[in-house]
């Protein structure tokens, strides 16, 4: 009987095993460094959400660095106000 007709070949089995090993290693790595990933995740989300605002400010003639600094200052101000609000109520 021909091997290509009777099921999976050795190369396909090796690919599947290699894929499973890579998946297990990736899951283990993410689990191992999970506490380190949180700041990167927060930074990614903030960057993703605020980039269109910076682009809009730049399109209206404002220097990109100045736009970023304005958004940083506004973001810090919001977090400080939230912290003060929570601290005074708790």
Residue pairs with C-beta under 8 A, 6 or more apart in sequence:
3 9
8 16
30 37
46 75
50 71
50 75
53 67
53 71
54 64
54 67
54 68
54 71
57 64
57 67
57 70
57 71
58 64
58 67
62 70
